[in-house]
Amino acid sequence: MTWKAILRNGAAAALLAIGLVASGSAMAGPNLVLNGTFGTGSFADWTTSSAGPITSAAVVIATDNVARPYPSGAYGQAIPEDPLLTGSPDAAAGYAAYFSTDTGTQTLSQTVSLVAGTYAIGFDVYVPQNGFNNPHDATFTGSIAGTSLFSSASVAGIGTADGINTWVTVASTAQVAAAGTYTVAFTFAGGGSPAKDILVDRVFVTPIATATTIGQQQVPVPEPGSLALLGAPLLGLAVLRRRRA
């Protein structure tokens, strides 16, 4: 498997996602991640596992800007709905996965079946202010098909780099060489009581069509801008023919 153009956090990741939407949205396929927006209000289609003493299990909370205590909310902080339109083809559904254990490790995972081809991959993250203010750090890993977009990253570092109380898209493109079953996984480990926390939403794996078959020949699909350029000379020929007639 060959992976390329991996970006992690910050404005650069958001800009990449914007580029993906702008240049490839017409060719992007559906999201292959089930319940990627946690719109069921639960971890349906996901598997959770843990190691060590867990003080607060990962939960799905509403992102409706209403302050609620754990486990229905982020310990009293109101979390807004993810407003981003970058990355995932799915709009936010008013829920997000919330990781907050002070000790131990918790993992959220799902498997997806992929054929050979090009894919857009990613998710959105949010570091809440009240969790960021906690004295102990935590680590966060976000990986898709074995490729880490975050690898045991400091949650304090994510918040510092991307901003507090801000939804950020973390995105990349990937070239899958062989068909198979691949894992989408998030792992959170608390570093002490109380530890910092993080939210995840709009997880996605979407195929990107890059060619179409005519007979046995692979023909690149023109970008929208290329189509416009192709259409311009054709339009000019039509005008000339009309004038000659």
Number of C-alpha atoms within 10 A of each C-alpha: 10 9 15 9 11 17 20 20 20 17 15 15 22 22 17 21 25 19 14 20 19 12 14 17 16 12 18 20 16 14 19 16 20 17 22 28 26 25 20 14 17 16 19 12 14 17 12 16 12 16 11 10 12 17 15 17 20 22 21 24 22 25 21 14 13 13 17 16 11 16 14 14 20 27 14 13 17 18 26 18 18 25 12 16 15 26 31 29 18 16 18 20 20 21 25 30 23 27 28 26 25 25 21 18 23 24 20 19 18 18 18 15 12 20 13 13 15 20 22 23 27 30 24 25 27 26 26 22 18 15 22 23 14 17 13 18 22 28 23 22 18 26 19 24 21 11 17 17 21 19 15 15 15 17 26 24 15 22 23 13 12 20 18 17 17 18 22 24 33 28 30 25 22 22 17 17 14 12 12 12 11 14 15 23 21 21 21 28 29 26 18 16 14 19 23 30 31 24 22 25 31 30 28 27 29 22 23 21 16 16 13 11 10 8 7 6 9 11 12 11 14 14 15 15 10 10 11 11 12 12 11 10 11 10 10 11 11 10 12 10 9 9 8 6 6
